Amino acid sequence: MELFAQLIVNGLALGMLYLLIVLGMDIIMRATKILNFAHGQIYMLGAFAFYFVYSQFGLGFILSLIAAGLLTGLLGLLLYLGVFHTIQKRMASGMPFSYRLLMSAMASVGLMMTLQQAAVLTFGSKERGIPNVFPQLLTIGKVQLPLARLMIIAVSLAICLGLYLLMYKTKIGKAMRAVSYDAEIASLQGISPTRLFCVSFAVGCGLAGLAGGIVAPVFSVTLDMGTGIIFMAFLVMVLGGMGSYKGAVIGAILTGLLLSFGYQFIGGLGQLAVFIIVIVVLTFRPGGILGKALD
């Protein structure tokens, strides 16, 4: 029972990290039609931002986490204005969604390599670590659970709740959703698509930075941490369904649990099990569990 509970908690913690990254990618993709492969590097930079703010300025966990989210959100805004806005202006209004994703993906791959090399030059190749902010164990009956993993779940849930309130209970969130449905029609209602594209990119990158900040006190901060997680995040997005928030939740939690139990019982084959499940799902539902197939 103790092992089962620990695997559940580990799987949920990993799934919530995937969920934050996927939700950020999904917000950007739905609003701007941009598939950002550099999102993993934003996640990595969020972890480094948390590390330096926490260790150099002595701020607490919450303030350092907020700083990581704000800094990566600002970086996302600058990246959109400096790179993707130019690409968007060259896209024809009737261009299929899949073509838009392809054009943006090609640009984001170059941006991914640029950010990675910039991080190498700035931070060096040294692995960094922060003492665990929550080293305690929570005892429930005979089961002991790591408080750090539980905090990952709790903080991630709080961020998801805040994102829900932003998207569905505020004017700017409703405007973001309107632009994601049809930017041209939204512009006729007095909404500036470019302004909302900037906000969407900042929010999406901020979520990746928050995910990096959450994981920084638990695991080591390395330059390649973004490269590994981004491809799993894409699998989660494809599994749940591109453009579906509910699908992202299902895909993230399912993937996290599969990896947690898989690594325990079948080792590295646990990741292979995720690939197999994605292939099976796409065979019968090309759009994912709750998504729709691309045009």
C-alpha positions in Angstrom: 0.0 0.0 0.0 2.8 2.4 0.8 4.5 1.7 -2.5 1.3 2.1 -4.4 0.6 5.4 -2.7 4.1 6.7 -3.4 3.8 5.7 -7.1 0.4 7.5 -7.4 1.8 10.7 -5.8 5.0 10.5 -8.0 2.8 10.0 -11.1 0.5 12.8 -10.3 3.4 15.2 -9.6 5.0 14.3 -12.9 1.6 14.6 -14.6 1.0 18.0 -13.2 4.3 19.3 -14.5 3.4 18.0 -17.9 0.1 19.6 -17.6 1.5 23.1 -16.9 3.8 22.8 -19.9 1.1 21.5 -22.2 -1.4 24.1 -21.1 1.1 26.8 -21.9 1.8 25.3 -25.3 -1.9 24.9 -26.0 -2.8 28.5 -25.1 -0.1 29.7 -27.5 -1.1 27.3 -30.3 -4.8 28.0 -30.0 -4.4 31.8 -30.0 -1.5 32.3 -32.4 -1.4 29.0 -34.4 2.2 28.7 -33.4 3.7 25.3 -32.4 6.6 26.3 -30.1 9.4 23.7 -29.9 11.4 26.1 -27.8 8.9 25.7 -24.9 11.3 23.2 -23.3 14.0 25.8 -23.2 11.6 28.3 -21.5 10.9 25.6 -18.9 14.7 25.2 -18.4 15.2 29.0 -18.1 12.4 29.2 -15.6 14.3 26.7 -13.4 17.5 28.7 -13.7 15.5 31.9 -12.9 14.1 30.3 -9.8 17.6 29.0 -8.8 19.3 32.5 -9.0 16.4 34.4 -7.4 16.1 31.9 -4.6 19.9 31.4 -3.9 21.3 34.8 -4.7 18.5 37.1 -3.4 17.3 34.9 -0.6 13.6 35.2 -1.5 11.3 32.5 -0.4 9.8 29.7 -2.4 6.6 31.6 -3.4 8.3 34.9 -4.4 11.0 33.0 -6.3 8.4 31.0 -8.2 6.5 34.2 -9.1 9.7 35.8 -10.3 10.4 32.8 -12.5 6.9 33.0 -14.0 7.2 36.7 -14.6 10.7 36.6 -16.1 9.8 33.8 -18.5 6.5 35.5 -19.4 8.4 38.6 -20.3 10.9 36.6 -22.3 7.9 35.0 -24.2 6.6 38.4 -25.0 9.9 39.5 -26.4 10.3 36.3 -28.4 6.8 36.7 -30.0 7.4 40.3 -31.0 11.0 39.6 -32.2 10.4 36.3 -34.0 6.9 35.0 -34.4 5.1 38.2 -35.2 7.1 38.6 -38.4 6.2 35.0 -39.4 2.6 35.5 -38.6 2.3 38.5 -40.9 3.5 36.4 -43.8 0.8 33.8 -43.3 -2.2 34.1 -45.6 -5.6 34.3 -43.9 -6.9 31.2 -45.6 -3.8 29.1 -44.8 -4.8 25.7 -43.3 -4.1 25.2 -39.6 -1.6 22.4 -40.2 0.5 24.6 -42.6 0.6 27.4 -39.9 1.9 24.9 -37.4 4.6 23.7 -39.8 5.9 27.2 -40.5 6.0 28.1 -36.9 7.5 24.8 -35.9 10.4 25.3 -38.3 11.1 28.8 -36.8 10.8 27.5 -33.2 13.3 24.7 -33.8 15.9 27.4 -34.7 14.8 29.4 -31.7 15.2 26.3 -29.5 18.8 25.8 -30.6 19.5 29.5 -30.2 18.2 29.6 -26.6 20.0 26.4 -25.7 23.4 27.8 -26.9 22.7 31.2 -25.2 22.0 29.3 -21.9 25.3 27.4 -22.3 27.3 30.6 -22.8 25.5 32.3 -19.9 25.3 29.6 -17.3 28.0 27.2 -18.3 27.6 23.4 -18.2 27.7 23.1 -14.4 24.8 21.3 -12.8 23.1 23.3 -10.1 21.0 22.3 -7.2 18.9 23.8 -4.4 18.4 22.2 -1.0 14.9 20.7 -0.9 12.5 23.3 0.3 10.1 20.6 1.6 12.2 17.7 2.8 9.6 16.4 5.3 7.6 13.3 5.0 3.8 13.4 5.5 2.5 10.4 7.4 -1.0 9.1 6.7 -1.6 6.0 8.8 1.2 3.7 7.8 2.0 5.4 4.6 4.7 8.1 4.3 4.6 10.4 1.4 7.3 13.0 0.4 6.0 16.5 1.1 7.9 17.9 -1.9 5.9 15.8 -4.4 2.6 16.8 -2.7 3.6 20.4 -2.9 4.2 20.0 -6.6 0.7 18.7 -7.0 -0.9 21.4 -4.7 1.0 24.3 -6.3 0.3 23.1 -9.8 -3.4 22.7 -9.0 -3.5 26.3 -7.6 -1.8 27.6 -10.8 -4.4 25.7 -13.0 -7.2 27.2 -10.9 -5.7 30.6 -11.4 -5.5 29.9 -15.2 -9.1 28.8 -15.3 -10.2 32.0 -13.5 -8.1 34.1 -15.9 -9.5 32.4 -19.0 -13.1 32.2 -18.1 -13.8 34.9 -15.5 -11.9 37.9 -16.8 -12.4 40.1 -19.9 -8.9 39.5 -21.1 -9.4 35.8 -20.8 -12.6 35.9 -22.8 -10.9 38.0 -25.4 -8.1 35.5 -25.6 -10.6 32.7 -26.2 -12.4 34.8 -28.8 -9.2 35.4 -30.7 -8.4 31.7 -30.6 -11.7 30.8 -32.3 -11.4 33.5 -35.0 -9.0 36.4 -34.9 -10.6 38.2 -37.8 -14.1 38.2 -36.3 -12.7 39.2 -32.9 -11.0 42.2 -34.5 -14.4 43.3 -35.8 -15.6 43.4 -32.2 -12.8 45.9 -31.3 -10.3 43.3 -30.0 -6.7 43.7 -31.0 -5.4 40.3 -32.2 -1.8 41.3 -31.9 -2.2 42.5 -28.3 -3.9 39.2 -27.4 -1.3 37.2 -29.2 1.3 38.9 -27.0 -0.7 38.2 -23.9 -1.2 34.5 -24.9 2.5 34.0 -25.6 3.5 35.6 -22.3 1.0 33.5 -20.3 2.0 30.3 -22.1 5.7 30.9 -21.5 5.0 32.0 -17.9 3.3 28.6 -17.3 6.5 26.8 -18.6 8.6 29.0 -16.3 6.4 28.2 -13.3 6.8 24.5 -14.1 10.6 24.9 -14.1 10.5 26.9 -10.9 8.3 24.2 -9.2 10.7 21.4 -10.1 14.0 23.3 -9.4 14.0 22.7 -5.6 13.2 19.0 -6.1 15.5 18.0 -8.9 18.8 19.4 -10.2 18.8 22.3 -12.6 20.6 21.3 -15.8 20.9 22.7 -19.3 19.3 19.7 -21.0 16.3 19.4 -18.7 14.1 21.2 -21.2 15.0 19.0 -24.2 13.9 15.8 -22.5 10.6 17.0 -21.2 9.4 18.9 -24.3 9.0 15.7 -26.3 7.0 14.0 -23.6 4.9 17.1 -23.4 4.2 16.8 -27.1 3.2 13.2 -26.6 0.8 14.3 -23.8 -0.7 17.0 -26.1 -1.2 14.5 -28.9 -2.6 11.8 -26.6 -5.1 14.1 -24.9 -6.0 16.0 -28.1 -4.5 19.2 -29.5 -6.7 22.1 -28.6 -8.5 20.4 -25.8 -8.0 21.5 -22.2 -9.8 18.5 -20.8 -7.8 16.3 -23.0 -4.6 17.9 -21.8 -5.6 17.0 -18.2 -6.4 13.4 -19.0 -3.3 13.0 -21.2 -0.9 14.5 -18.6 -2.2 12.5 -15.6 -2.3 9.3 -17.6 1.2 9.8 -18.9 2.5 10.6 -15.4 1.0 7.5 -13.9 2.2 5.3 -16.7 5.7 6.5 -16.3 5.7 6.3 -12.5 4.4 2.7 -12.4 6.3 1.7 -15.6 9.7 2.8 -14.2 9.0 0.9 -11.0 8.0 -2.4 -12.6 9.4 -2.6 -16.1 12.2 0.1 -15.9 13.0 2.0 -19.1 10.2 0.2 -20.9 7.7 2.4 -19.1 8.4 5.1 -21.6 8.0 2.7 -24.4 4.5 1.8 -23.0 3.5 5.5 -23.3 4.6 5.5 -27.0 2.6 2.3 -27.6 -0.5 3.8 -26.0 -0.2 7.0 -28.0 0.0 4.9 -31.3 -3.0 2.9 -30.3 -5.1 6.0 -29.4 -4.1 7.8 -32.6 -5.0 4.7 -34.7 -8.6 4.8 -33.5 -8.8 8.5 -32.7 -6.5 10.6 -34.9 -7.3 13.7 -33.0 -6.4 12.2 -29.6 -8.7 11.3 -26.7 -10.8 14.5 -26.7 -9.3 16.5 -29.7 -10.0 16.8 -33.3 -7.8 15.8 -36.2 -6.0 18.7 -37.9 -7.2 20.0 -41.2 
